[in-house]
Amino acid sequence: MNMTGLVIKLPVKVLVFIVLISFLLFFKGSLEAKVKIISISNPVYIGIVKENITLKQACNNWMIDSDDVVSIFNLSIKYNDEGGIRREFYWLPCEIRGKLESNGTEWTFVINAASTSIWKNNEEEIYWGCKKIGCNEFFLLPFDGLK
């Protein structure tokens, strides 16, 4: 290859690389839900049968803020039905509830301390499971693959 070919090909390769990276970053951002948190509650222990003092204390100390909630939903995987999250995730009697807006629609949400969430409105329910490594910091019981 002569020097002229190298001088032309290198800048073109760099330009293609920059365009490709920009496209991938833009495309990734467009896949994430545009979520705006309207309200968020303190955690609620919903132990039904026998109260577990240790779990109740852990629940009461569980803290996530609005930014964490947005991160949870951006990291979560959408499931077609509740059965999907029941087959793969544990459940804890500890929840945080709130309201959010996503793409112009208002939803109520419930985040379970065991890495699952549900969005509800008058017409539908959406089930979420957070099993990426980035999810671990947000939950009392991170995903470990219920089998």
C-alpha positions in Angstrom: 0.0 0.0 0.0 1.3 3.4 -0.9 1.4 6.3 1.5 -1.5 8.1 -0.2 -3.8 5.1 0.4 -2.8 5.0 4.0 -3.3 8.8 4.5 -6.9 8.5 3.0 -7.9 5.2 4.7 -6.9 6.0 8.2 -9.1 9.2 8.6 -12.0 7.4 6.9 -11.7 4.5 9.4 -11.5 6.9 12.3 -14.6 8.7 11.0 -16.5 5.4 10.5 -15.5 4.4 14.0 -16.8 7.7 15.5 -20.1 7.5 13.6 -20.6 3.9 14.7 -19.9 4.7 18.4 -22.2 7.7 18.3 -25.0 5.7 16.7 -24.6 2.9 19.3 -24.7 5.4 22.2 -27.8 7.2 20.7 -29.6 3.9 20.0 -28.9 2.6 23.5 -30.3 5.8 25.0 -33.4 5.6 22.8 -34.1 2.1 24.1 -34.3 3.3 27.7 -37.7 4.2 29.0 -38.2 7.9 29.5 -39.2 7.7 33.2 -40.2 10.6 35.4 -40.9 9.8 39.1 -43.9 11.6 40.4 -43.9 10.1 43.9 -42.1 7.5 45.9 -43.0 6.0 49.3 -40.9 4.7 52.2 -40.5 1.0 52.2 -43.4 -1.0 53.7 -43.0 -4.4 55.4 -46.0 -6.5 54.5 -45.2 -9.6 56.5 -48.5 -11.5 56.6 -48.1 -14.6 58.8 -45.3 -14.4 61.3 -43.3 -11.2 61.7 -39.6 -11.6 61.0 -37.9 -8.8 63.1 -34.6 -9.0 61.2 -36.3 -8.7 57.8 -38.6 -6.0 59.0 -35.6 -3.9 60.2 -33.8 -4.5 56.9 -37.0 -3.4 55.0 -37.3 -0.3 57.1 -33.7 0.6 56.4 -33.9 -0.1 52.7 -33.4 3.2 50.9 -33.8 4.0 47.2 -34.4 7.5 45.8 -36.0 8.7 42.5 -32.8 8.4 40.6 -32.4 4.8 41.8 -35.9 4.0 40.7 -35.2 5.3 37.2 -31.9 3.3 37.1 -33.8 0.1 38.2 -36.3 0.5 35.4 -33.6 1.2 32.8 -31.7 -1.9 33.9 -34.7 -4.2 34.2 -36.0 -6.7 31.7 -39.7 -6.5 30.7 -41.7 -9.8 31.2 -44.8 -10.7 29.4 -46.6 -11.8 32.5 -46.3 -12.2 36.2 -45.4 -15.9 35.8 -42.1 -14.9 34.3 -40.9 -13.1 37.3 -42.4 -15.7 39.7 -40.4 -18.5 37.9 -37.0 -16.6 38.0 -37.1 -14.4 41.1 -37.6 -14.7 44.9 -40.1 -12.5 46.7 -39.8 -10.6 50.0 -42.5 -9.0 52.1 -41.0 -5.6 51.6 -42.1 -3.0 48.9 -41.7 0.5 47.8 -44.6 2.1 46.0 -45.0 5.2 43.9 -46.2 6.9 40.7 -44.3 7.6 37.6 -44.8 8.8 34.1 -43.3 7.0 31.1 -43.8 8.2 27.5 -46.8 10.3 28.4 -48.6 7.6 30.5 -49.0 7.7 34.2 -48.4 4.4 36.2 -48.4 3.3 39.7 -45.4 1.1 40.5 -44.5 -1.5 43.2 -40.8 -2.4 43.6 -40.2 -5.6 45.6 -37.0 -5.8 47.6 -36.2 -9.1 45.8 -35.5 -7.4 42.4 -38.9 -7.3 40.8 -41.3 -4.5 39.9 -44.8 -4.0 38.5 -46.2 -1.0 36.7 -50.0 -0.7 36.7 -52.5 1.7 35.1 -56.2 1.3 34.2 -55.5 -0.7 31.1 -52.5 -2.9 31.7 -49.7 -4.2 33.9 -46.0 -4.5 33.1 -43.8 -6.9 35.0 -40.1 -6.2 35.4 -37.1 -8.2 36.7 -33.8 -6.6 37.5 -31.0 -9.2 37.0 -28.1 -7.3 35.6 -25.1 -6.8 37.8 -25.9 -3.1 38.0 -29.1 -4.0 39.8 -27.4 -5.5 42.9 -26.9 -2.3 44.8 -30.6 -1.4 44.8 -32.2 -4.5 46.4 -32.2 -6.3 49.7 -32.1 -9.6 47.7 -30.4 -9.3 44.4 -31.2 -11.7 41.6 -29.4 -15.1 41.8 -31.6 -17.2 39.6 -34.4 -19.0 41.3 -34.5 -22.5 40.1 
